[in-house]
Amino acid sequence: MSGRGFTGVQKAAILVMQVGKDRAAQILRTMREPEIAEIMAEVARLNHLEPEEITDVMTEFRDTYLARAHIAQGGYETAREILEASVGADKAEEILENLGVTLVAAPFEFLRRADSRQVLSYLQDEHPQTIALVLAHMSSTGAALVLSALPDELQRDVAERIAKMDRTSPDVIEHVEAILERKLSTVIQQADFSSAGGIQSLVDILNNSDRATERLILEGLEHNDPQLADDVRSRMFVFEDIITLDDRSVQLLLRSVDTKELAIALKGVDQKVRDKIMNNMSERAAANLADEINLLGPVKLKTVEEAQAAVVRVIRTLEEAGQIVMSRGGDELVI
């Protein structure tokens, strides 16, 4: 890197300074308060950055992002081959080392290329917890195919177990993988505890499932654990996904939400989200909403998130009532 050598926090500060206010706000929302404070302190301290310093930092972030994406899609070897072709062997090795990536594969990595029908033939007679463990490590698309093919009661049970799964002992993973070795001729060793499953894992699977499977599983969760069902629903459609709604749906939404709450929800969001809302209002109403947002001044992040969650609940209510239809798993929207 030319010029100064930057710490990780300084690099994060440079990234935040370069991506613009709205994107920076989205990034910071994913962090804990101490991390945000540390980064913003560096933003205040950094002065007189050379153009080549900024370029080097942004290039490093890009390369690191691409490396993570390649690893997620195809594993270590695929990531290394692609990186070597694009940035050279030495730079590729440096990027992978910075990520802490070794030749030890992720648990169940072979399932990324496994035929879902083969996985289903093995899993359908297994204990629900075993099925949940395997599906949590599969791609969302593959897991959705397997989950939707299971009997209704088993679907509900497995879905709930995925959502409540946290960390799994390496001994358990090795045991299940050893059985899969005999069935699918592949074994992956895991040296440490593996984080898989959890609510987001189930959300990703449901987002790639058909509507009937989604409804069946959510109804089962609602019966067994209403709070868990609410948590899953709240993550299935985030506030920024409003831009994926058609204009008629947005107009229905606007008739169902409080203007003040909407103004708070729009505080600091990407301009595309604001445009989607305001383009479905009269000029006068849009101007009034813009004034309302400006008059708010600084608003606590928690308050904004609560307002956005309230708007999302309205969207989910409208969907449940059949007044709007949201796309699922890449399908086109049909009204």
C-alpha positions as CSV (number, residue, x, y, z in Angstrom):
1,M,0.0,0.0,0.0
2,S,1.3,3.4,-0.9
3,G,1.9,6.1,1.7
4,R,0.7,5.2,5.3
5,G,0.0,1.7,6.5
6,F,-3.6,1.7,7.8
7,T,-5.1,-0.4,10.6
8,G,-8.3,-2.3,10.0
9,V,-10.4,0.3,11.7
10,Q,-8.8,3.1,9.6
11,K,-9.6,1.1,6.4
12,A,-13.2,0.7,7.6
13,A,-13.3,4.4,8.2
14,I,-12.0,5.1,4.7
15,L,-14.6,2.8,3.2
16,V,-17.4,4.6,5.1
17,M,-16.1,7.9,3.9
18,Q,-16.1,6.8,0.3
19,V,-19.5,5.0,-0.2
20,G,-21.8,7.9,0.6
21,K,-24.0,8.8,3.5
22,D,-26.9,6.4,2.8
23,R,-24.7,3.3,2.1
24,A,-22.5,4.2,5.1
25,A,-25.6,4.2,7.3
26,Q,-26.6,0.8,6.0
27,I,-23.1,-0.6,6.8
28,L,-23.0,0.9,10.3
29,R,-26.4,-0.5,11.2
30,T,-24.9,-4.0,11.0
31,M,-22.3,-3.1,13.7
32,R,-22.3,-2.9,17.5
33,E,-22.2,0.6,19.1
34,P,-18.5,0.3,20.3
35,E,-17.5,-0.6,16.7
36,I,-19.4,2.3,15.3
37,A,-17.8,4.7,17.8
38,E,-14.3,3.5,17.0
39,I,-14.8,3.8,13.2
40,M,-16.4,7.2,13.4
41,A,-13.5,8.4,15.6
42,E,-11.1,7.4,12.9
43,V,-13.3,9.2,10.3
44,A,-12.8,12.4,12.4
45,R,-9.0,11.8,12.7
46,L,-8.2,11.0,9.1
47,N,-7.0,14.0,7.1
48,H,-5.2,14.6,3.8
49,L,-5.7,11.2,2.3
50,E,-3.8,10.7,-1.0
51,P,-5.9,9.4,-3.9
52,E,-3.7,6.3,-4.3
53,E,-4.2,5.5,-0.6
54,I,-7.9,5.6,-1.1
55,T,-7.6,3.5,-4.2
56,D,-5.5,0.9,-2.5
57,V,-7.9,0.5,0.5
58,M,-11.0,0.3,-1.8
59,T,-9.3,-2.2,-4.0
60,E,-8.5,-4.3,-1.0
61,F,-12.1,-4.3,0.2
62,R,-13.2,-5.3,-3.3
63,D,-10.7,-8.1,-3.5
64,T,-11.7,-9.4,0.0
65,Y,-15.4,-9.2,-0.9
66,L,-14.8,-11.2,-4.1
67,A,-12.7,-13.7,-2.2
68,R,-15.5,-14.3,0.3
69,A,-18.0,-14.7,-2.5
70,H,-15.9,-17.2,-4.4
71,I,-15.3,-19.2,-1.2
72,A,-19.1,-19.2,-0.4
73,Q,-20.0,-20.3,-3.9
74,G,-17.3,-22.9,-4.7
75,G,-15.0,-23.5,-1.8
76,Y,-11.4,-22.7,-1.2
77,E,-9.9,-24.2,-4.4
78,T,-12.4,-22.4,-6.6
79,A,-11.8,-19.1,-4.9
80,R,-8.0,-19.5,-5.2
81,E,-8.2,-20.4,-8.9
82,I,-10.4,-17.4,-9.7
83,L,-8.4,-15.0,-7.6
84,E,-5.1,-16.2,-9.2
85,A,-6.5,-15.6,-12.6
86,S,-7.6,-12.1,-11.7
87,V,-5.0,-10.7,-9.4
88,G,-2.1,-13.2,-9.6
89,A,-0.9,-16.0,-7.4
90,D,0.9,-13.9,-4.8
91,K,-1.9,-11.4,-4.3
92,A,-4.5,-14.3,-4.2
93,E,-2.5,-16.0,-1.5
94,E,-2.3,-12.8,0.5
95,I,-6.0,-12.2,0.3
96,L,-6.9,-15.7,1.4
97,E,-4.4,-15.5,4.3
98,N,-6.0,-12.2,5.4
99,L,-9.3,-13.9,5.5
100,G,-7.9,-16.7,7.6
101,V,-8.8,-19.3,5.0
102,T,-7.0,-22.6,5.1
103,L,-7.2,-25.8,3.1
104,V,-9.7,-27.1,5.8
105,A,-13.0,-27.1,4.1
106,A,-16.2,-25.9,5.6
107,P,-18.5,-28.5,7.0
108,F,-20.8,-30.2,4.5
109,E,-19.2,-28.2,1.7
110,F,-19.7,-31.1,-0.7
111,L,-23.5,-30.5,-0.4
112,R,-23.1,-27.4,-2.6
113,R,-22.7,-29.7,-5.5
114,A,-24.8,-32.7,-4.4
115,D,-28.0,-33.6,-6.1
116,S,-30.9,-32.6,-3.9
117,R,-32.7,-35.8,-4.8
118,Q,-29.8,-37.9,-3.5
119,V,-29.7,-35.8,-0.3
120,L,-33.5,-36.2,0.1
121,S,-33.3,-40.0,-0.4
122,Y,-30.8,-40.2,2.5
123,L,-32.5,-37.7,4.8
124,Q,-36.2,-38.5,4.6
125,D,-35.9,-41.3,7.2
126,E,-33.4,-39.6,9.5
127,H,-34.2,-37.8,12.8
128,P,-35.5,-34.3,12.3
129,Q,-32.5,-32.8,14.1
130,T,-30.1,-34.6,11.7
131,I,-32.2,-33.3,8.7
132,A,-32.1,-29.7,10.2
133,L,-28.3,-29.9,10.6
134,V,-27.7,-31.0,7.0
135,L,-30.2,-28.5,5.5
136,A,-28.6,-25.6,7.5
137,H,-25.3,-26.3,5.8
138,M,-26.8,-26.6,2.3
139,S,-27.3,-23.8,-0.2
140,S,-30.7,-22.0,0.4
141,T,-32.0,-23.2,-3.0
142,G,-31.0,-26.9,-2.4
143,A,-32.3,-26.9,1.2
144,A,-35.6,-25.4,0.0
145,L,-36.0,-28.2,-2.6
146,V,-35.4,-30.9,0.1
147,L,-37.6,-29.2,2.7
148,S,-40.5,-28.8,0.4
149,A,-40.4,-32.5,-0.5
150,L,-40.6,-33.7,3.1
151,P,-44.0,-34.6,4.7
152,D,-45.9,-31.7,6.1
153,E,-45.4,-32.5,9.8
154,L,-41.7,-33.2,9.3
155,Q,-41.4,-29.9,7.4
156,R,-42.7,-28.0,10.4
157,D,-40.5,-29.9,12.9
158,V,-37.3,-29.5,10.8
159,A,-38.0,-25.8,10.1
160,E,-38.4,-25.1,13.8
161,R,-35.2,-26.9,14.6
162,I,-33.3,-24.9,12.0
163,A,-34.5,-21.7,13.4
164,K,-33.5,-22.6,17.0
165,M,-30.2,-24.2,16.0
166,D,-27.1,-22.2,17.2
167,R,-23.7,-23.9,17.4
168,T,-23.0,-27.6,16.8
169,S,-20.3,-29.7,18.3
170,P,-17.6,-30.9,15.7
171,D,-18.1,-34.4,17.0
172,V,-21.7,-34.4,15.9
173,I,-20.8,-32.9,12.6
174,E,-18.1,-35.5,12.0
175,H,-20.6,-38.3,12.9
176,V,-23.2,-37.1,10.4
177,E,-20.5,-36.5,7.8
178,A,-19.2,-40.0,8.3
179,I,-22.6,-41.4,7.5
180,L,-22.9,-39.2,4.5
181,E,-19.5,-40.5,3.3
182,R,-21.0,-44.0,2.9
183,K,-24.0,-42.6,1.2
184,L,-22.5,-39.8,-1.0
185,S,-18.8,-40.8,-1.0
186,T,-17.6,-37.5,0.5
187,V,-16.3,-36.5,4.0
188,I,-15.4,-33.1,5.3
189,Q,-13.4,-32.7,8.5
190,Q,-14.2,-29.8,10.8
191,A,-11.7,-28.6,13.4
192,D,-13.8,-26.2,15.4
193,F,-17.4,-25.5,16.3
194,S,-19.6,-24.6,13.4
195,S,-22.1,-21.8,13.3
196,A,-25.1,-22.9,11.2
197,G,-28.8,-22.8,11.4
198,G,-30.5,-20.0,13.3
199,I,-33.4,-17.8,12.2
200,Q,-31.6,-16.3,9.2
201,S,-30.9,-19.8,7.9
202,L,-34.6,-20.7,8.0
203,V,-35.5,-17.3,6.4
204,D,-33.1,-18.0,3.5
205,I,-34.6,-21.4,2.9
206,L,-38.2,-20.1,3.1
207,N,-37.4,-17.3,0.7
208,N,-36.4,-20.0,-1.8
209,S,-39.5,-22.1,-1.1
210,D,-42.8,-22.1,-2.8
211,R,-45.6,-20.1,-1.1
212,A,-47.5,-23.2,0.1
213,T,-44.4,-24.6,1.9
214,E,-43.7,-21.2,3.4
215,R,-47.3,-20.8,4.7
216,L,-47.4,-24.3,6.1
217,I,-44.1,-23.9,8.0
218,L,-45.0,-20.4,9.3
219,E,-48.4,-21.7,10.5
220,G,-46.6,-24.6,12.3
221,L,-44.2,-22.2,14.0
222,E,-47.1,-19.9,14.9
223,H,-48.8,-22.8,16.7
224,N,-45.6,-24.0,18.5
225,D,-43.7,-20.8,19.1
226,P,-45.5,-17.5,18.2
227,Q,-42.5,-15.3,19.1
228,L,-40.2,-17.4,16.8
229,A,-42.8,-17.1,14.0
230,D,-42.8,-13.3,14.4
231,D,-39.0,-13.2,14.3
232,V,-38.9,-15.2,11.1
233,R,-41.6,-13.1,9.5
234,S,-39.9,-9.9,10.4
235,R,-36.7,-11.0,8.6
236,M,-38.4,-12.3,5.5
237,F,-39.1,-8.8,4.1
238,V,-36.9,-5.9,5.2
239,F,-37.8,-2.3,4.9
240,E,-35.5,-1.7,1.9
241,D,-37.3,-4.4,0.0
242,I,-40.1,-1.9,-0.6
243,I,-38.4,-1.1,-3.9
244,T,-39.3,-4.6,-5.1
245,L,-43.1,-3.9,-4.7
246,D,-45.1,-2.8,-7.6
247,D,-46.6,0.7,-7.6
248,R,-50.1,-0.5,-6.7
249,S,-48.8,-2.3,-3.6
250,V,-46.9,0.8,-2.5
251,Q,-50.0,2.9,-2.9
252,L,-52.0,0.4,-0.8
253,L,-49.2,0.6,1.8
254,L,-49.3,4.4,1.9
255,R,-53.0,4.3,2.7
256,S,-52.3,2.0,5.7
257,V,-49.4,3.7,7.5
258,D,-49.1,6.8,9.6
259,T,-47.3,9.6,7.8
260,K,-45.1,10.5,10.9
261,E,-44.1,6.9,11.3
262,L,-43.3,6.6,7.6
263,A,-41.1,9.8,7.9
264,I,-39.1,8.3,10.7
265,A,-38.8,5.0,8.8
266,L,-37.4,6.9,5.8
267,K,-34.7,8.7,7.8
268,G,-31.3,7.8,6.4
269,V,-32.4,5.2,3.9
270,D,-31.2,4.7,0.4
271,Q,-32.5,7.3,-2.0
272,K,-34.0,4.6,-4.1
273,V,-36.4,3.7,-1.2
274,R,-37.4,7.3,-0.8
275,D,-38.0,7.6,-4.5
276,K,-40.1,4.5,-4.6
277,I,-42.4,5.9,-1.9
278,M,-42.6,9.5,-3.1
279,N,-43.2,8.5,-6.7
280,N,-46.4,6.9,-5.6
281,M,-47.6,10.1,-3.9
282,S,-49.0,13.3,-5.2
283,E,-46.5,16.1,-5.6
284,R,-48.0,17.9,-2.6
285,A,-48.0,14.8,-0.4
286,A,-44.4,14.0,-1.4
287,A,-43.3,17.5,-0.6
288,N,-45.1,17.3,2.8
289,L,-43.4,14.0,3.6
290,A,-40.0,15.4,2.6
291,D,-40.6,18.4,5.0
292,E,-41.6,16.0,7.7
293,I,-38.4,14.0,7.3
294,N,-36.3,17.2,7.4
295,L,-38.1,18.6,10.5
296,L,-37.3,15.4,12.4
297,G,-33.6,16.3,12.8
298,P,-31.3,13.6,14.3
299,V,-33.2,10.4,15.2
300,K,-31.9,7.4,17.2
301,L,-31.2,4.4,15.1
302,K,-33.4,2.2,17.3
303,T,-36.3,4.6,16.7
304,V,-35.8,4.4,12.9
305,E,-35.6,0.6,13.0
306,E,-38.8,0.3,15.1
307,A,-40.6,2.5,12.6
308,Q,-39.3,0.4,9.7
309,A,-40.4,-2.7,11.5
310,A,-43.9,-1.3,12.0
311,V,-44.1,-0.5,8.2
312,V,-43.0,-4.1,7.4
313,R,-45.7,-5.5,9.7
314,V,-48.3,-3.6,7.7
315,I,-46.8,-5.0,4.5
316,R,-47.0,-8.5,5.9
317,T,-50.6,-7.9,7.0
318,L,-51.6,-6.7,3.5
319,E,-49.9,-9.8,2.0
320,E,-51.7,-12.1,4.4
321,A,-55.0,-10.5,3.4
322,G,-54.2,-11.1,-0.2
323,Q,-54.1,-7.4,-1.1
324,I,-50.5,-7.5,-2.3
325,V,-48.3,-10.4,-3.5
326,M,-44.5,-10.4,-2.9
327,S,-42.1,-12.2,-5.1
328,R,-40.5,-15.4,-3.7
329,G,-37.2,-17.0,-4.6
330,G,-36.6,-14.9,-7.7
331,D,-40.1,-15.5,-9.1
332,E,-41.7,-12.7,-11.0
333,L,-44.4,-10.7,-9.1
334,V,-48.0,-11.6,-10.1
335,I,-50.8,-9.3,-9.0
